């Protein structure tokens, strides 16, 4: 499985960005996909996740109500719509995929995800 993320950039506080993550290869093995972020000097943290079957979404408390995860199954692309961005959202954002079946939930640990895209930088200015 290969993941290609894009969509980062510089935005003012209160603005919006949409990240995309295109999956290719043996996408049938994917059980869940997620977005993680890593700010300078901090550990990588879970932002949002999407269980594919049955479809369900998960969010970190810090982004709930502001970010929306979705996917287009036809194109194997996952999105993260980020609204009301804050300076503390500044980080490198990574998309990831987990091929391990987890009944009824997804892992919020980056260690569980075995496929990763390259990061895309999101900078929110105050």
C-alpha positions, 0 to 999 in steps of 0.5 A: 500500500502506498499513500500520497498526502497533499494539501498542506499550506499556510493559512491564517487562524480561523481559516480552512484547509483540506488535506488529501491522501490517495491510497494505491496498491493493495488497498483491499487490506486496509481496515482503517485509515488515519491522520496524525500530526507532529508539531516541532518538539512534540510526539506524533499524535492522533488527529482523526481516523476512519474505519472502512467497514463498517464506516465510522469516524473518530476524532481527537478531542482537540479537533472535534467539531472543527475537522471532518474526515471522509473518503471517496471509495471510488478513488481510494482517497481520504480527506481531512477538512480542517476548519476554524484552524488555530495556531496550535494546529500547526504541524506536519500532518501524516496519513496512515493505514492500518491493515490489522482487523480491529472489530468495532474500533480503530487504534489511536496509536501511531505504532499500530499503523503499518503504512504511512504517507509523506507528511504535509506541513500545515502552518496556521498563523495568528 
